[in-house]
Amino acid sequence: MKTKRNKLLVVIDILAVLLFAATFSPFVIPAGEIDPFIFGVSYTMFTGLLVSVLFVILAFLVSLVNKEIEHAD
């Protein structure tokens, strides 16, 4: 069971690093453009919010994987 948890953590870590790298790519931050709007919000702000939500989801998944069966209390 320990190795399965470690493999899941490695996969989540790789996803976090890829998401971090994508954050600074032209896909998220287009050079000198604010023209496209999604739901009345500029594209850069909308994708930044989406990236933040994805990081929160990844953090939640890490907390689920690291959940211990027995607690100290």
trRosetta pair geometry for C-beta under 8 A, 3 or more apart (Angstrom, degrees):
i j d omega theta_ij theta_ji phi_ij phi_ji
1 4 5.7 -55 -154 34 38 113
1 5 6.6 38 151 -19 68 104
2 5 5.8 -55 -154 35 33 111
2 6 6.4 32 151 -19 66 106
3 6 5.4 -51 -146 37 37 113
3 7 6.3 40 154 -21 67 102
4 7 5.7 -51 -149 34 31 111
4 8 6.5 32 152 -18 63 104
5 8 5.7 -55 -151 36 33 111
5 9 6.4 32 153 -18 66 106
5 65 5.7 140 -150 177 84 95
5 66 7.6 109 -171 -86 122 49
6 9 5.6 -54 -148 37 33 112
6 10 6.4 35 153 -21 65 104
7 10 5.7 -52 -149 34 32 112
7 11 6.5 34 152 -19 64 104
8 11 5.7 -53 -150 36 33 112
8 12 6.4 30 153 -16 66 106
8 65 4.9 -166 108 -124 129 137
9 12 5.7 -54 -145 40 33 110
9 13 6.2 37 154 -22 66 106
9 62 6.8 72 -122 -127 83 85
9 65 5.8 175 -68 125 81 150
9 66 7.6 69 -88 -60 119 92
10 13 5.6 -52 -146 36 31 114
10 14 6.4 33 154 -20 64 104
11 14 5.8 -53 -149 35 30 111
11 15 6.5 31 152 -18 63 105
12 15 5.6 -52 -148 37 34 113
12 16 6.4 36 152 -21 65 104
12 58 5.8 145 -168 -160 97 92
12 61 5.6 -169 -114 105 134 121
12 62 5.7 169 135 -73 156 85
12 65 7.0 -145 -11 -3 149 152
13 16 5.6 -54 -149 35 32 112
13 17 6.5 30 154 -17 66 104
14 17 5.8 -53 -147 36 32 109
14 18 6.3 31 154 -16 65 107
15 18 5.8 -56 -146 40 31 110
15 19 6.2 31 155 -19 65 107
15 58 6.2 -166 102 -113 115 126
16 19 5.7 -54 -145 38 30 111
16 20 6.3 35 153 -22 63 105
16 55 7.1 79 -131 -123 91 78
16 58 5.3 144 -80 162 96 157
17 20 5.5 -51 -148 35 32 115
17 21 6.4 31 153 -17 64 104
18 21 5.7 -53 -147 38 32 110
18 22 6.2 31 153 -19 65 108
19 22 5.6 -54 -144 39 32 111
19 23 6.6 49 151 -38 62 96
19 51 6.4 152 177 -149 103 90
19 54 5.8 -158 -140 117 146 130
19 55 6.7 179 122 -74 145 80
19 58 7.2 -146 17 -33 155 152
20 23 5.6 -42 -157 11 32 119
20 24 7.9 7 157 0 58 99
21 24 6.8 -72 -166 41 35 94
21 25 6.8 46 142 -40 67 107
22 25 5.1 -47 -149 13 45 124
22 27 6.2 -39 -167 64 89 128
22 28 6.2 106 145 -26 74 122
22 51 7.6 -168 95 -112 99 118
23 28 5.5 -51 -151 53 34 167
23 29 7.9 45 158 -19 52 106
23 48 7.9 73 -150 -115 95 67
23 51 5.3 100 -103 -156 98 157
24 28 7.2 -20 -43 58 10 122
24 29 6.6 -19 -147 18 38 129
25 28 5.9 88 61 15 73 91
25 29 7.3 146 80 33 32 83
26 29 6.6 -80 -121 76 33 63
26 30 5.9 60 -173 -109 77 49
26 31 6.3 -33 -125 -23 105 90
27 47 7.8 -171 130 -162 73 155
28 44 7.2 83 157 -134 64 66
28 47 4.6 -168 -142 132 77 136
28 48 7.0 105 179 -68 111 62
28 51 6.5 28 -130 -49 142 137
29 44 5.9 54 -117 -127 60 109
29 47 8.0 -146 -56 83 50 133
30 33 4.2 -29 110 47 124 117
30 36 8.0 77 18 24 153 115
30 43 6.8 20 11 95 121 134
30 44 7.0 -122 28 -70 79 97
33 36 7.0 32 148 8 117 87
33 43 7.3 -4 116 47 102 132
34 42 4.9 -37 -162 -140 87 132
34 43 7.3 -173 -149 29 41 88
34 44 6.8 -58 -112 8 74 116
35 43 7.8 5 72 -3 49 121
36 42 7.5 94 83 -162 57 58
36 43 4.2 44 84 -50 101 130
37 40 6.1 11 168 -123 121 16
37 41 6.5 146 -160 65 80 27
37 42 6.0 -53 -105 -99 73 39
37 43 6.9 -107 -87 -42 25 72
38 41 6.0 -35 71 64 70 83
38 43 6.1 89 -7 -100 103 61
38 46 4.5 36 61 -87 120 176
39 46 7.0 129 41 -108 100 130
41 45 5.1 -110 170 88 105 117
41 46 4.8 130 99 -63 115 95
41 49 7.7 1 138 4 157 140
42 45 4.7 83 63 13 87 105
42 46 6.8 -160 90 -8 41 90
43 46 5.8 -60 -145 38 28 111
43 47 6.2 20 161 -12 66 109
44 47 6.2 -58 -144 41 27 103
44 48 6.2 31 155 -21 62 109
45 48 5.6 -54 -146 36 30 115
45 49 6.4 32 154 -19 64 104
46 49 5.8 -54 -152 35 31 111
46 50 6.4 31 150 -19 63 107
47 50 5.3 -50 -145 38 37 116
47 51 6.3 43 153 -22 67 101
48 51 5.7 -50 -147 34 31 112
48 52 6.5 34 152 -19 62 104
49 52 5.6 -53 -151 35 33 114
49 53 6.5 33 152 -18 65 104
50 53 5.7 -52 -148 35 32 111
50 54 6.4 33 152 -19 64 105
51 54 5.6 -54 -149 36 33 113
51 55 6.5 34 152 -20 65 102
52 55 5.7 -52 -151 34 33 111
52 56 6.6 34 151 -19 64 103
53 56 5.6 -51 -151 34 35 113
53 57 6.5 37 150 -19 65 103
54 57 5.5 -50 -148 35 35 113
54 58 6.4 37 152 -18 65 103
55 58 5.6 -51 -147 37 34 112
55 59 6.4 37 153 -20 65 103
56 59 5.6 -52 -148 36 32 112
56 60 6.4 36 151 -21 64 104
57 60 5.6 -52 -150 34 33 114
57 61 6.5 35 151 -20 64 103
58 61 5.6 -51 -148 35 34 113
58 62 6.6 37 152 -20 64 101
59 62 5.6 -50 -151 33 34 113
59 63 6.6 34 151 -18 64 103
60 63 5.7 -54 -151 35 34 111
60 64 6.6 34 150 -19 65 103
61 64 5.6 -51 -149 35 35 112
61 65 6.4 33 154 -18 66 105
62 65 5.7 -55 -145 37 33 109
62 66 6.1 14 161 -4 67 113
63 66 6.1 -64 -138 49 28 100
63 67 6.7 56 154 -58 61 87
64 67 5.8 -27 -156 -15 33 118
68 71 6.3 133 86 -80 111 58
